[in-house]
């Protein structure tokens, strides 16, 4: 958890463990965000501006820092 900066304490308990693990694996060279999409799904994503992000409101829950090599 030392790589995770929680941005929304209220939503953090609702983040599935597999999404946290996915975000930690994906954050190799750049940060990855855990967010709740407008449709209610909680996902790991590259961040603002990613063309694959679903449209609608996005609430950022946490930022996962790149892994230390």
Secondary structure, 3 states (H helix, E strand, C coil): CCCEEECCHHHHCCCCHHHHHHHHHHCCCCCEEEEECCCCCEEEECCCCCCCCCCCCCEEEEEECCCCC
